[in-house]
Amino acid sequence: MSFDYKSAGVNIQAGDEMIDRIKPLVKSTHNDKVLSNIGLFGGFYDAKFEGYEHPVLVSSTDGVGTKLKVAFAMDIHNTVGQDLVNHCVDDILACGAKPLFFLDYFATGKLNPNVAVEVIEGFVKACKENSCALIGGETAEMPSIYSDGEYDMSGTIVGVVDKKKIVNGVKIQTGNVLIGLESNGLHTNGYSLARAVLTSKYEYTDTLEELGGKSIGEVLLQVHRSYQNEVLPLVDAEILNGISHITGGGIIGNTKRIIAEERLNIDWTAWQRPAIFKLIQSVGNVAESEMREVFNLGIGMILICDKENAERVLTATKVHNSKLIGEIV
């Protein structure tokens, strides 16, 4: 019996087709700092940082978790790539950093070039929106590791911040206020619980009046927001004492990374929770403490500043329906 790579489950030709299709997409994110095109063994980025007194590189790696299961079920693949980039952008934004470049890892059992290109189109869209170059990545075809029609992905982002403008919470003081920026749903966390609850009663294609007539799957696939365009100018102005990106662990779990939990006084009634959280809690009879620990509950990022700067921050972030949600005690 004669074996070859394709009979073992790996289609090199499909991979080549995908690369040819994504080359112009990836190149469209490049700027004059990118010194190489796709296909080399590494991505090159010019490390001259004009305008920075003491540039500090900030990096982060993440995935989108079981939100991918919803994408598989709905056969919608052009949003999860945006989720991944925006999640990573917000992570380094919480340190005050501006993104420079992004790298992705995409792995599947049997490569479907159409699906892979849709995912990468999402990377490209979000990279452009965040002025970030997509300078490299890896596509892995691994039969027997992933089920048919499924894939996984992760992303790594590298950004820069002037050392004097790093935001790490050391300036937080008693009397500072917490300003919450609105999320548009679950973003990329809590999907294991959300899926378990909602699929116990509904199909992803079910439309509900309380969700504005949208399907459950459509609401669950809302793209993770990037807050960069509104928050970076506030970082540059040096009026933020702390930034918390609300991901897994909820509002308390993430904000206590930069300030002790017992000093957080949060008004949980200060904002309107998106309907999807109310649905999850009622259908699953989920305890309020569990909801607060697992989900962002409608707040995607928290900015901490001096009370006298609150109005300026609220005005700068009004596109995210920002609200005063607490204080440091």
C-alpha positions in Angstrom: 0.0 0.0 0.0 1.3 3.4 -0.9 0.9 6.4 1.4 1.2 10.1 0.8 0.6 13.3 2.9 -2.9 13.8 1.4 -4.0 10.3 2.2 -2.8 10.9 5.7 -5.2 13.9 6.0 -3.0 16.9 5.1 -3.6 18.8 1.9 -0.6 20.9 1.0 -2.4 22.2 -2.1 -5.3 23.6 -0.1 -2.8 25.3 2.1 -1.1 26.9 -0.9 -4.4 28.0 -2.2 -5.3 29.7 1.1 -1.9 31.5 1.2 -2.3 32.8 -2.3 -5.7 34.2 -1.4 -4.7 35.9 1.9 -1.4 37.5 0.7 -3.1 40.7 -0.6 -5.4 40.8 2.4 -2.4 40.6 4.9 -0.4 43.1 2.9 -3.2 45.6 3.1 -2.5 45.9 6.8 1.2 46.8 6.4 2.8 50.2 6.8 6.3 51.5 6.2 7.4 49.9 9.5 6.8 46.4 8.1 10.0 45.2 6.3 8.9 41.8 4.9 6.1 40.2 3.0 4.2 37.1 3.9 6.1 33.9 3.2 9.5 34.4 5.0 10.3 32.5 8.2 9.7 35.6 10.3 8.1 39.0 10.3 10.3 42.1 10.3 9.2 45.3 12.0 11.3 48.5 12.2 12.0 49.2 15.8 12.7 52.9 15.5 10.1 54.6 17.7 10.2 58.3 16.9 8.4 60.4 19.5 9.1 58.1 22.4 11.5 59.0 25.1 11.8 55.5 26.5 9.8 53.0 24.4 8.6 49.9 26.2 7.3 46.9 24.3 4.1 45.3 25.7 2.8 41.9 24.5 -0.1 39.6 25.0 -1.4 36.3 23.7 -5.0 35.0 23.8 -7.7 33.0 22.1 -11.5 33.3 21.9 -12.4 30.1 23.8 -15.6 28.3 23.1 -17.2 31.2 21.3 -15.8 29.2 18.3 -18.5 26.6 19.0 -21.2 29.2 18.2 -19.3 30.2 15.0 -19.2 26.5 13.9 -22.9 26.0 14.6 -24.0 29.2 12.8 -21.4 28.7 10.0 -20.3 32.3 10.5 -16.5 32.7 10.5 -15.8 36.4 9.6 -16.3 37.7 13.1 -14.2 35.5 15.4 -11.0 36.8 13.8 -12.1 40.4 14.8 -12.8 39.1 18.3 -9.3 37.8 18.7 -7.5 41.0 17.4 -9.7 43.3 19.5 -9.3 41.2 22.6 -5.6 41.4 22.3 -5.7 45.1 21.5 -7.7 45.8 24.7 -5.4 43.7 26.8 -2.3 45.9 26.0 -4.5 49.0 26.0 -5.1 48.3 29.7 -1.3 48.9 30.1 -1.5 52.1 28.0 0.1 50.5 24.9 -0.5 51.2 21.2 -0.5 48.1 19.0 2.3 47.6 16.5 1.8 44.2 15.0 -0.2 41.0 15.3 0.5 37.3 14.6 -2.0 34.5 14.4 -2.1 30.8 14.8 -4.9 28.9 13.0 -5.3 25.1 13.5 -7.8 22.7 12.0 -8.3 19.0 11.3 -9.0 19.4 7.5 -8.3 22.7 6.0 -11.2 24.4 4.3 -9.6 27.4 2.4 -13.0 29.3 2.3 -13.4 29.1 6.1 -9.8 30.0 6.8 -9.9 33.0 4.5 -13.1 34.2 6.2 -11.4 34.0 9.6 -8.3 35.8 8.3 -10.5 38.5 6.7 -11.7 39.1 10.3 -8.0 39.5 11.4 -7.4 41.9 8.6 -10.5 44.1 9.3 -9.7 44.5 12.9 -6.0 45.1 12.3 -6.9 47.9 9.9 -9.4 49.4 12.4 -6.7 49.4 15.1 -3.9 50.6 12.9 -2.0 47.3 13.5 0.0 45.3 11.0 -0.6 41.6 10.5 2.9 40.5 9.9 2.8 36.7 10.2 1.1 33.6 11.3 0.8 29.8 11.2 -1.8 27.6 9.6 -1.7 24.0 10.9 -3.7 21.1 9.5 -3.8 18.3 12.1 -6.2 15.4 11.3 -7.4 13.5 14.3 -6.7 16.4 16.7 -9.8 18.5 15.6 -13.3 17.3 14.7 -14.5 17.9 11.1 -15.5 21.4 10.5 -13.8 22.8 13.6 -10.7 24.8 14.2 -8.9 26.7 17.0 -6.9 29.9 16.9 -4.8 32.2 19.0 -3.2 35.5 18.5 -0.1 37.4 19.8 0.1 41.2 19.8 3.0 43.5 20.4 2.6 47.2 21.2 4.6 50.1 22.6 4.1 52.7 25.3 6.4 55.4 26.6 7.7 54.3 30.0 6.4 57.5 31.7 2.9 56.8 30.3 2.6 53.1 31.4 -0.8 52.5 33.1 -0.4 49.9 35.9 -2.5 51.2 38.8 0.3 52.7 40.9 -1.3 56.1 40.7 -4.7 55.0 42.0 -5.8 56.8 45.2 -8.8 56.9 47.5 -11.5 59.0 45.9 -10.7 58.0 42.3 -13.8 57.1 40.3 -14.5 54.1 38.1 -15.9 54.8 34.6 -17.4 51.8 32.8 -17.4 51.5 29.0 -20.3 49.5 27.6 -19.7 46.1 26.1 -22.0 44.7 23.4 -22.5 41.3 24.9 -20.3 38.5 26.2 -17.2 39.6 24.1 -15.0 36.5 24.4 -15.7 35.1 27.9 -18.2 33.0 29.7 -19.3 31.0 26.6 -19.0 27.6 28.2 -21.7 28.6 30.8 -23.8 30.6 28.3 -23.9 27.7 25.8 -24.8 25.1 28.4 -27.7 27.3 29.6 -29.1 28.5 26.3 -28.8 25.2 24.4 -30.8 23.5 27.2 -33.8 25.4 26.0 -33.1 27.0 22.6 -31.4 26.5 19.2 -28.9 29.1 18.2 -31.2 30.0 15.3 -34.1 30.8 17.6 -35.1 34.5 17.5 -36.4 36.1 20.6 -38.3 39.4 21.2 -36.2 40.2 24.2 -33.1 40.1 22.1 -34.5 42.7 19.7 -35.8 40.0 17.3 -32.2 38.7 16.7 -31.3 35.1 16.9 -29.4 33.8 19.9 -26.4 32.8 17.8 -26.3 36.3 16.2 -26.3 38.0 19.6 -23.6 35.6 21.0 -21.4 36.4 18.0 -21.4 40.1 18.5 -17.8 41.3 18.0 -15.6 42.0 21.0 -15.3 45.8 21.0 -12.0 47.6 20.7 -11.8 50.7 23.0 -8.4 51.9 21.6 -9.5 54.9 19.6 -11.2 56.6 22.5 -8.9 55.5 25.3 -5.4 56.0 23.8 -5.8 59.8 23.7 -6.6 59.7 27.4 -3.5 57.7 28.0 -1.4 60.2 26.1 -3.0 63.0 28.2 -1.9 61.1 31.3 -5.2 61.4 33.1 -5.9 57.7 33.6 -4.7 56.1 36.8 -5.8 52.6 36.0 -7.4 50.6 33.2 -9.2 47.2 33.6 -10.1 45.1 30.6 -13.2 43.0 31.7 -12.6 39.5 30.5 -12.8 36.1 32.3 -13.3 36.7 36.0 -15.7 39.6 35.6 -15.5 43.1 36.8 -14.1 42.4 40.3 -11.7 39.6 39.1 -10.1 41.8 36.5 -10.1 45.1 38.3 -8.4 43.7 41.4 -5.4 43.0 39.2 -4.6 46.7 39.7 -6.4 47.6 42.9 -7.3 45.5 46.0 -10.8 44.1 45.9 -11.8 45.5 49.2 -11.2 49.0 47.9 -13.6 48.7 45.1 -17.0 50.2 45.7 -19.1 49.3 42.6 -22.7 50.4 42.0 -24.1 47.4 40.2 -27.3 49.3 39.3 -25.5 52.2 37.5 -25.9 50.7 34.0 -28.4 48.6 32.1 -27.3 45.0 31.5 -27.7 43.7 27.9 -30.7 41.4 27.5 -28.5 38.4 26.8 -27.3 38.3 30.4 -30.8 38.6 31.8 -31.8 35.7 29.5 -28.8 33.5 30.7 -29.5 34.2 34.3 -33.3 33.5 34.1 -33.1 30.4 31.9 -30.2 28.9 33.9 -31.3 30.0 37.3 -27.7 31.3 37.7 -26.8 32.9 41.0 -26.0 36.6 40.9 -22.6 35.9 42.4 -21.8 33.5 39.6 -23.0 36.0 37.0 -20.6 38.6 38.4 -17.7 36.2 38.5 -18.1 34.8 35.0 -19.5 37.6 32.7 -18.7 41.3 32.0 -22.4 42.1 32.5 -22.3 44.9 30.0 -19.1 46.6 31.0 -16.2 45.9 28.7 -13.5 48.2 30.2 -13.1 50.3 33.3 -11.2 53.5 33.4 -10.0 54.8 36.8 -9.2 58.5 37.1 -9.2 61.5 39.5 -12.7 62.7 40.2 -11.9 66.1 38.6 -11.1 64.3 35.3 -14.3 62.3 35.3 -16.3 64.6 33.0 -13.5 64.7 30.5 -13.2 60.9 30.4 -17.0 60.5 30.1 -17.1 62.9 27.2 -14.2 61.2 25.4 -15.8 57.8 25.7 -19.5 58.6 25.2 -19.6 56.5 22.0 -19.3 53.5 24.4 -22.2 54.9 26.5 -19.8 55.3 29.4 -21.1 55.7 32.9 -19.8 56.4 36.4 -20.1 53.0 38.1 -18.1 53.3 41.4 -15.2 54.7 43.3 -12.1 53.8 45.2 -12.6 53.7 49.0 
